[in-house]
Amino acid sequence: MTGGREILHKMKEKACFISSMPDSPDPRGKGGASKRITHGSHLVKGKSNHAMEDCLVCEFKQVNNNELGLFAIYDGHMGHDVANYLQTHLFNNILKEHDVWTDTVSATRRAYHTTDKDILEKAFQLGKGGSTAVTAMLINGQTLIVANVGDSRAVISKKGVAQQLSVDHEPNKEREIIESKGGFVSNIPGDVPRVDGQLAVARAFGDKSLKRHLSSDPDVAIELIDNDVDLIILASDGLWKVMSNQEAVDCIKNMKDAKAAAKHLSEVAISRKSKDDISCIVVKFQ
């Protein structure tokens, strides 16, 4: 890198942001869908008093003769250190797994657990907080592997119809599992359900004090990218609290610029009174 670009990259990293050029044309499709793929992202700090806690990854890179699109949203809580750690390490840990090209689902699942174990072992440095995660790995423009813990979400659009690829891990949905581990789910009027009265998601990285009752087991889905696929949206719950999957797709389906689309989704969420941090990635297939 030249000095200027290196400084810019470091500034973006510090601001919880890793991205390649946002709208570089990427013709893909070794025998599959041959489309121009563009990607863009946008982050907005919420109205809380703490610093920005969302981080993201949004880039294409070449690995072992495979063209990889790496996209992720990490929504931290009680600090941004765990989200920062995930931004730097989670994809690297997935790609280090011995069977990442032959059994990507198992490799992803194993890397999620390994990364959470590392975070818990580094709790003294990283603090007592945690983070949700949703990751999407696009292999050669043909195969999409989506994994998540928590309530950051991945949505795909096929011919304009939204389909959720991730699973929202809400405490009430996993009450039996949490209670079987000795925990409880609070349902205080005027508040959202919380694990042990504290955390509003049932799965997360970190959160050492809650880990006995809290899972980091990801849900993993595989999606083949064909000519019906229009776009993918990844976003933190700051967006999804105020917008349905279909509303999000409808908002940007006619926008060609992926970065502008990600910014527009964030602006719509703010106009709907979202007070949380918002991070959003849009991948467009044209």
N, C-alpha and C positions, 0 to 999 in steps of 0.2 A: 504494500500500500504506500502511496505517497503520504507525506506528513499530514496534509490537510484531511485526506480521507481517513487516515488512522485516527486523528483527533475526533472527527465526526463519528466514527464507529464507536470510539470509547464513550463519547457523550451519549450516544443512543443506548449503549449497554448499561450505563449508569442509570438511565431513565427507564430501565426495564423494557428495552426494545431491541430486538435483533431482527434485521430484515435485509434482504438483498434489494436491488432496485425494484420498486413496487410494481411496475407495470411493464417489465421486460417481456417481449413476446417469446413464448416457449412452444414451438410446434412439437407435438408429442404423437405417439401412437405407433409402436412397433407391432403392426398387425391388428391394432384395436382402433379406438376412436382417434382420429387425427384432427385435433382442434388446436386453436391458439389459446394458450392458458395464460391468464394474467392474475396477479395477486396484489392485494394491498391491505393496509391495516390502519387502525386509528385507536388512540387511547385518550380517555378523558378522566381527569381526577374528579371524584365525587365531592359532595358537600360536607363530608365528615371532617373532623379536625386533624385526623392523622394523615401521614404522607400517602402518596399513591401506593397501593398494594398489589395492583395487577401487573403482570409481566406477560410478554408474548414472544413467540418465535415465528418468523414468516420469511422463508427463504427456499431457494432451490440450490442443490449441491450435487456433485458427482461423487458417487461412492461405489467402488468395485464395478465399474462399467454400468451402473444403474443411475438414472436421473431421478433424484429424490426431491419431492416437495415436502418440506417439513413445516408444519403449522401447529401452533399450540397456544392455548390460553391458560395462564396460571393465576388464579385469584387468591391472593394471600389473605390471612386474617391474623390479628394480633402481631402485625409487622409484615414486612415484605421479604425478610431474609430467606424463608423457605421457598417462596416463589422465585426469588433470584437464583437459588441453588438449583431448582428444577430447570430453569431457563438454560443454565450452563451444563447440566449433567444428564437430564433424563433421556434426550434423544441419543447422546453419546453412549449411554448405558444400553439402550435398545440395540444400537448398531454394533456393540461389542459382543452381543450374544452369539454363540456359535451357530445357532440354527435360524438366524434372523432372515435368511433368504429362502429357507426350506419350510419353516414353520413360524411365520411371522407373528401369529397370534400368541403362541406359547412364549416366544422370545419377548414380546411386548409385556405380557403378563408378568413374566419372571423379572424383567427390568424394572417394572413398577415396584415390585416387592423389594428388590435389591436397593433401589433408590430410597425407598421409605426407611429401610433398615439403616442406611448410611445417614439419613437425616436425623433419625432418633439417636444414633451414636454421637452425632455432632450437636446435640441439643444445647450443650453448654455454649457453643459459639453461635448457633442459629436461633437460640431462644425457644420459648415455649409455644410459639405460634405454629401455624400450619398453612396449607394451601390446597385448594381444589386443582384439578388439571383436566383438560381435554386436549388430546393430541391426535393429529391426523397426518399420516405418512402416505404420500402419493408416489407410487412406484411406477416409473416409466410412463406416467400419464394414464395408466390403465387400471391399477389396483389401489384402492384406498383402504387403509387400516386405521380405524378410529378406536381410541380407548379413552376412558374417563373414570375419575373418581370425583364425587361431589356434584355440583349443579351448574358448572360451566358446560355449555352445550354445543353440539355439532348438528347442523341441519343441512340436508342436501335438497336441491330442487331438480325435479325431472319434468320437463315440459311445463314448468311453472307450478308444479304441485310439490309442496314441502313435505319432507319426510325426516323425522328425527332419527339420528344415528347413534346418539349417546343416551344414557339413562340418568335421569335426575335422582340422585341418592338422597331422598328426603327422610328425616327421622321417623315420621309416622309410618312410612312404607316399610321400614326395617325395624320396627318396634320389637318384634318377637326375637330377632337376632340380638339386638342390643340388650334386651332384658335377659336373654339366655346367658349373656356374658356378665351379668350382674349390674348392668347399667339401667337407666330409665330415660324416658322421653317426657319432657315437661310440655304441657299445653296450657300456658297461662293466657287468660283472656287479653286480647290486644297485642299479643306477641306471637311469633311463629314457633312451631314445635322445635325443641332443642334437645340434643343429647346431653344427659346429666344437667339439664337446665342451662347449658352453656353454648353449644355449637349447633348452628342451624342446618348442618349437613350430616349425613350418616356415614360418609366415607371421606377421607382426606389424607394427605401426606402430613407427617409431623404430628403436632398436638400430643406430645408425650404424656401429659397428665391424664388424657382421655383415652389413650391407645388401647387399654384393656377392653374398652367398649366400642371402639371405633375401628372400622375396617379401612384398609388401603387396597382392597382387591378391586381391580378395574373390570368394568364391562368392556368387552372388545367386539367390534363388528367389522366385517369385510364387505366392501361395496365395489363392484366392478363398474368402471367408468365407461359408459357407452354413449351413443349419440343423443340419448334422451337427457343427459345431464347438462343442466344450464349453469349451476353455480353451487358453491358450498359456503356456508356461514359458520364461523366459530365465534362464540362470544361468551363473556362472563354474565353472571346473573343480573348485573346492572341493566343489561338490555332485556333479558327474557322476563324479568319481573313485570315489564310494562308492554310487552309485545309478544304476540303468538308467533309460532313458527311460520305460518302462512302469511301473516301480516309483514313479517320481516322479508320474506321472499318477494311479496308483491311490491314492497317499498323500492326494491332495487332491480327488479327483473328487466327493466328497460334501460338501465344504466350500463354503459359499456366500460367505463373506467372503474376498475376494482377498488382503487384507493378512495376515489370519490364516493363510491357506494358504501364503503366501510365508515367513512366520515358522516355520510347522510344518515345511516342507521343510528349512529351515536347521537346525532343532533335530534332525530325524532324521539329517541328514548329520553333525552333531556327535556324536550318539549312536553313529554308525558309525565314529567315530574320525577323521573328516576334520580335518586340522590346518591346512589352507590357509584363506586368507580366503574367505568365502562371500558372494556377492551373488546375490539371486534376485528376479525379477519374475514375478508371476502376473496374467494377464488372463483374466477369467471372462466367458463369454457365457451369459446366462440368459434 
